[in-house]
Structure formats: C-alpha cells, structure tokens
C-alpha cells in the first residue's frame, strides 16, 4: 500500500474546510479581488490611493495583470505528483518555496499601527517567505531584520546621489544580516501618478517611510537641524538626493561596496540582462514596478522569456501583476527562479496585520502547490521544462 504523502502546502485548504465544520471561517479573504475590496474599506484614502494607483491612465498596471491570461500551462498526467517539492536555491539561499515579498516603499503605513515593515517581517518569519525590505521604511532596517527569525531577508536599495550614503545603507544592511542587495533601477524619479497628484499627496514629503535616512549619520550630517526639529527641511534634503539615474559604470562602484549578491531590479530588455553579467551582477530582476512608474509599456510577463534566455545561468526574479498562485506557476514555467508578490500582501497587511499577510502567503502557496499537483508537476524543474503556451 502506498504511504500517505507528507503534509503539503496545498493542505492549507483542508485546514480551512475542517475549521468550517466547527463553525470557524477564514478571518480574511483568500482571493485577491475580495482582499482588494476589503483593503479599500480600511485603509486611509491617501494610503489606498498611493498603493492602488499606477502611472498615467494605469493601462500598463492593468495589462500586467490581464497578460497572465494570455499564457497557459498544459497538464501532464500519470506523473504521481503526490508530493511536490517547491524548494529553490537563490543567491546562496536555500528557500522552501519560490515566493518572495516584493519591496513596497510604503508598506509601513499600510498597517493599522503604521509599523507595517515589522509586521511583514514577522510574517516572513512565520511562513519562510523572504521579505525584500525597501529603503523606504517606517522602522530602521535593523529593526526590520531583527524580526525575520530564520527566514533570510533581502534589502532593496534606492541608490541616493550621495555615494557615501549609499555605502552606508549597504554596510548597514550587511551588518543587519540581509543576504542580498536588490538595486532598483526604474524609480530614480517618481512617475506621473494622477491619483496622488489630484490629492497633492506624496507620503514621503510628509516624513513617512524615511526612517532609514533619519537614523543614518551620513544623512544627518547633511542637515542643520534634526528631522524632529525641522521635518520640512529634512524631507527637502531627502528629495534632493534620493534619486540617482544610474549608468553602467556605476555598477562597478556598487559591486565594490559589498560581497553580498546583487540583483538589478527593473530589467526588461534582453540586452540589458546580457550587459549586467559583464559587471559582476548576480541576478536579474525582471519587473516594470507593477506599472506604477511608467505607463505605455508592455506587460512584464510578456518580456520575461527573452530576459530569461539572455540571462543565461544568472537567476531571474520576476514580479509585476502577480495576484495568485497560478500567476506564480506561469512565471516559474517561463523560467523565473523566484516570483515576487506586492499588492496581495499589502492589502492583506491592511486588513489583518501579520496574520493577514500569513494567510495570504499561505493561500498563494496552496494554490501554486495544488495546481502543480493536479497538472502533474512534482517539481518546479518539471514545470519549467514543460513551459507555457499562448492561450
């Protein structure tokens, strides 16, 4: 007789169903659409506008999501997929699943207590899903990293124009225990976002999410008074130095700052992926920032195959438009080494804090696991080998 398989991620649905027999129902929605509606009810309007909004008429943002429908996974039967192995190796880390939490600069204010960075870090500790912590946080990176437990964390760098400050951020990330640096390339200036412009609302200029700057001696030396004494002057200094339009030669300087692996976020063209390899970059992060910063572009998922091919043996992380476990499966089948989610966990945080994020991550992973089981793919390698087809 065949032995019963070990507990799988998809068994999370059985927990829900068995709880239902006892009259206990999920505290938070498990699907993105319901979660999005719930988050709009609880978030302050100006936070919701910033998180939900995109650039221009938001066509690229919507297209990032809808483009997943253009790709399909073909089931393969009789593979005995009782047990699925979702583990991946990424940038020297052994991860139980391919899921990541993408960096969100205002995640701190998405929590009811305005300490969302800490709540997300706690969810990472509970689920084993790494958090890519943004430069823009409500709590210092050291405090965030201290909540990771045994789960590795990555630090996302918005490279400031002050090179000494950039070096300080990287050194602090190293000391705090972050395992890799993710350099964002596509947001050195803010895109044209009508929702925020119509409300004249830019959270950072109100002093939100700047704690890594306000706790850094290199930045504080630029001020004539502390941020607590003159917040307006501090935020003006921040806006003057935060955006750095990096060039290829800058990568050699960034590489010299650390021995940690470096991933470049915002790469969507295969030529850029090839060139990054010449500068000692360790991973490509294919993303168009979820359509938040530049409208009029192609859906990121449609660009992923060419980037994967060009990257060669460099791992490719992917995000933009990911809303479900089936989206994660498609990106993996197209060659992504790991897949990031953004708004799903942001809305989950707003609705349920740490517990909400944990449930949403478990929901995404359960859907991914069950899809692989039913479609006959015991491992991610099997899924990737099969690939996808145009719908």
C-alpha angles and dihedrals in degrees: 000000000000113000117243111260121250117261111290132201090251090063087080086087090059090054088056094047094047090048087053090060087060093047094258117131132186111284091214134031115270095207127072099233094055091043092052092053092048092049092053088057095054106032121089106256094246093051092047091049092053095046099040097039129093138185125296113333088344094242093137090049091053092042091055087063101039094046091072087071089064091067129064139189117228113222120234117202137207093035096124094232095178090135126035126201110209096170121128138185113228130171093336093315125116106215128190092219138016093241123114133177106237119227113271114185096205098040088114092069094044090077121084089236094045090240096102094142090063093045092051091048088054090052089051089054092051098046105030089235108135121235119221098212116212127230085237106073139146090224128043116269090244092060091047094050091049089066096055096089109188093340115103119237134206127212120223113212125209094194109228123213089245104083093198090057091048089052090049092053092050093047091049090050090052093050092047090057103253111159102212143010119236110199112203112214104175101063108057086126129021120262125234103277111176096191091062095037093053088055095038086230122149109156097205092059087058088058097258122142095008099109094117088060095042091053096046118098092208091059094040090056088064091062130080090206134024119265088249090057098041113013093168093058091046093052091047089054089049094052090049095057109024101085118070118175096212124211129202094263089057089067090069089055092048090048089054092058098067148013090218117109114268125214123191113222120205100039110145103149122078093222090058090051091052093048093049089062090061090061097055096258114162103205143012120227109203107205142127092205090261091291090292098121109031127031124199097049133123122265109274093229090060090056096047100086094057092046091050091051092048094046092063109183093357112105116244120215115198138200140150123106096010109150107152148020091265089056089052090050093052093050090049091048088053091056107272113148092206135001129219128211123201123166094034092065093037091058091042089054091052092050102040113004116220092345091052092052092047092052093047093049090048089049093052092046092047091053091048092049094047092047090054090047096050095040091050104248114134094181139027088244089060091049092048093048091055093047124182138286132219109266 
